[in-house]
Each structure stands twice: as C-alpha cells, then as structure tokens.
C-alpha cells in the first residue's frame, strides 16, 4: 500500500483497493486482474520518476497493482502470462521494481521454469541504477539460488559474483562456496544418471523377456490345438457331408417337400446325415490326447 504521507492518484488507488478485495475476500481472480489492468493503464508506463526508486506515489501504486495482478494470474494457473503481462507496463526488465522481480523469480522457480527469468534477471542485475537499490544484494542471491544454479550456469554465476561491486569479500566467498557445492551435486547427479538409466534398461529387458516367454508359451499351446483340430477335421467324411448338403439343396429349392416324389430324396438325406453324425462322434475320429 502507498505510504500515508504521499497521497496516490485517486482512480488508481481505488482500483488497487478493489483488486485487493477481489483477490483476498471474494476470490474473484479474473475481476482482480481486470482492475489491475485498468489501474496500470490509468497510470501509464513513462520512464524517469516511475522507475525502481519508488520516488512518487504513482510508482508505488503501480507496483502494488502488478503484485496483485501476479498473484491473481498465479491463482488462475495463468503463470505463463505473468512476465509478458508485467513487461507491457514497464517495457524493459531494467525498470521492473524489486518486489515484482522477486515475485516473478519465485513464481517461475516454483513451476520449474527458471529459464524464463534467466535473461530478465541478468539484465536487471547489470543495470547501474539498480545496483544502488538496497534490495540489490538479496535479488542477486535470489537469482543465483533459483535461476542460475538450477540451470547449471556455474560459470556465469561465478562471473556475476566476482564482478559485483556491491558484494563485500565475505559475501563473495560465501556465494562462491554455495556455487561450488551446487557444482559438486550437479556432477554427482550426472554420474548417477547413466547408472540409473542402465538399471531401468535392465528392468525393462527383464519385463520384456518375461512377456516374451509367456507369449511363446501361449503360441505353442495354440499351435498344438490347431494341429489337433486339423487332424480331427481331416478325418471327417467330407464326401458324405457334401452329398447331404446337395440333396438338401434339391429338396428345399428344386423339389416340393410335400410332393410324394420327394420322399425318397428326403429319406436318403436323413440317412446320410445320420451316418455323418455317427462318424463325427465315433471314437475313431476323436482328436488324440497329447501331453
């Protein structure tokens, strides 16, 4: 909130209060973002007095509006839009307020996308005006811990620490020690990586081998069953079955079953079906039992 001694612009301050109420009390995040956008648009994005030094109350209100907007976007799981949404009101990374930059670094670190803030944070830290801010050292450490080290940028981190004019010798040694520890942990993880991959490959091969063995067993049983069925059907009296089918066709299609002249054919058909059925069910034509 803006200090009591410096009154903020009326419309933007009112929109800030509405956005905060919508965010905290009503949990209406979309409406909160709309209020923040309206407030930032009313303030504009001019350089000079609205830079990170927070000289004017309008800069403070603008920063607060962006903080509320970042929180509302994060609550709606629209964190990918945060950086572009903020930069449309500050244009360049160097003009971002320290609080806004801090929230962006923490947000993208939490969602495991620290590379988004790599260039933005480095650009902000190289700016000479930002180096005079009291929050510079804490933001430098935050950038190291949540952006450079998780990405394995150890050389860039060492150059940033050694080339910093703001850090004293003790702070530099402490940060360089942290970088060295992170480098060792990174190397150990890379050494364990191939071993873990080989173990996963071995487990995969074992599973595939077991599945292949089961599949081979099923195929063997299926082959035996098909062989037994083929030998069984090979012994069936095909000639009698074909003759019975032909006679059935003559009786049903060509002859009238009610006619007396059709009775001999029907009788012969019944006899043929009985003989075929007896041949199928006889013990001679049953499939042999195999182990």
MOCOR-V622673 format. One record per residue. N is the residue number from 1. RES is the residue in one letter. D_CENTER is the distance of its C-alpha to the mean C-alpha in whole Angstrom. Layout:
N;RES;D_CENTER
N;RES;D_CENTER
//
This chain:
1;X;37
2;X;40
3;X;43
4;X;46
5;X;49
6;X;47
7;X;46
8;X;43
9;X;43
10;X;44
11;X;41
12;X;39
13;X;39
14;X;40
15;X;36
16;X;35
17;X;36
18;X;35
19;X;31
20;X;32
21;X;33
22;X;30
23;X;28
24;X;29
25;X;32
26;X;30
27;X;27
28;X;27
29;X;24
30;X;24
31;X;28
32;X;28
33;X;26
34;X;29
35;X;32
36;X;30
37;X;30
38;X;34
39;X;35
40;X;33
41;X;35
42;X;38
43;X;38
44;X;37
45;X;36
46;X;39
47;X;39
48;X;42
49;X;43
50;X;39
51;X;38
52;X;36
53;X;40
54;X;40
55;X;43
56;X;43
57;X;42
58;X;40
59;X;38
60;X;37
61;X;37
62;X;34
63;X;32
64;X;32
65;X;31
66;X;28
67;X;27
68;X;27
69;X;25
70;X;23
71;X;22
72;X;22
73;X;20
74;X;17
75;X;19
76;X;17
77;X;14
78;X;15
79;X;15
80;X;14
81;X;18
82;X;19
83;X;21
84;X;22
85;X;23
86;X;25
87;X;27
88;X;28
89;X;31
90;X;31
91;X;31
92;X;31
93;X;29
94;X;32
95;X;33
96;X;30
97;X;32
98;X;31
99;X;30
100;X;27
101;X;26
102;X;26
103;X;23
104;X;21
105;X;21
106;X;20
107;X;18
108;X;16
109;X;16
110;X;15
111;X;12
112;X;12
113;X;13
114;X;16
115;X;17
116;X;17
117;X;20
118;X;22
119;X;24
120;X;25
121;X;26
122;X;28
123;X;30
124;X;31
125;X;32
126;X;34
127;X;36
128;X;39
129;X;40
130;X;37
131;X;38
132;X;41
133;X;39
134;X;39
135;X;35
136;X;35
137;X;35
138;X;32
139;X;30
140;X;31
141;X;30
142;X;27
143;X;25
144;X;26
145;X;25
146;X;21
147;X;21
148;X;23
149;X;23
150;X;19
151;X;19
152;X;22
153;X;25
154;X;28
155;X;30
156;X;30
157;X;29
158;X;33
159;X;34
160;X;33
161;X;35
162;X;38
163;X;38
164;X;38
165;X;42
166;X;40
167;X;40
168;X;43
169;X;43
170;X;42
171;X;39
172;X;38
173;X;39
174;X;37
175;X;34
176;X;35
177;X;35
178;X;31
179;X;30
180;X;32
181;X;30
182;X;27
183;X;28
184;X;29
185;X;26
186;X;24
187;X;27
188;X;27
189;X;23
190;X;23
191;X;26
192;X;24
193;X;22
194;X;24
195;X;25
196;X;22
197;X;21
198;X;25
199;X;24
200;X;21
201;X;23
202;X;26
203;X;25
204;X;23
205;X;26
206;X;28
207;X;26
208;X;27
209;X;30
210;X;31
211;X;29
212;X;31
213;X;34
214;X;34
215;X;33
216;X;37
217;X;39
218;X;38
219;X;39
220;X;42
221;X;43
222;X;42
223;X;44
224;X;47
225;X;47
226;X;47
227;X;50
228;X;52
229;X;51
230;X;52
231;X;56
232;X;56
233;X;56
234;X;58
235;X;61
236;X;61
237;X;64
238;X;62
239;X;66
240;X;67
241;X;63
242;X;64
243;X;67
244;X;66
245;X;64
246;X;66
247;X;69
248;X;66
249;X;66
250;X;69
251;X;70
252;X;67
253;X;67
254;X;71
255;X;73
256;X;73
257;X;73
258;X;76
259;X;78
260;X;81
261;X;80
262;X;77
263;X;77
264;X;78
265;X;75
266;X;73
267;X;75
268;X;74
269;X;70
270;X;70
271;X;72
272;X;70
273;X;66
274;X;68
275;X;69
276;X;65
277;X;64
278;X;66
279;X;65
280;X;61
281;X;62
282;X;65
283;X;64
284;X;65
285;X;62
286;X;59
287;X;56
288;X;57
289;X;55
290;X;53
291;X;52
//
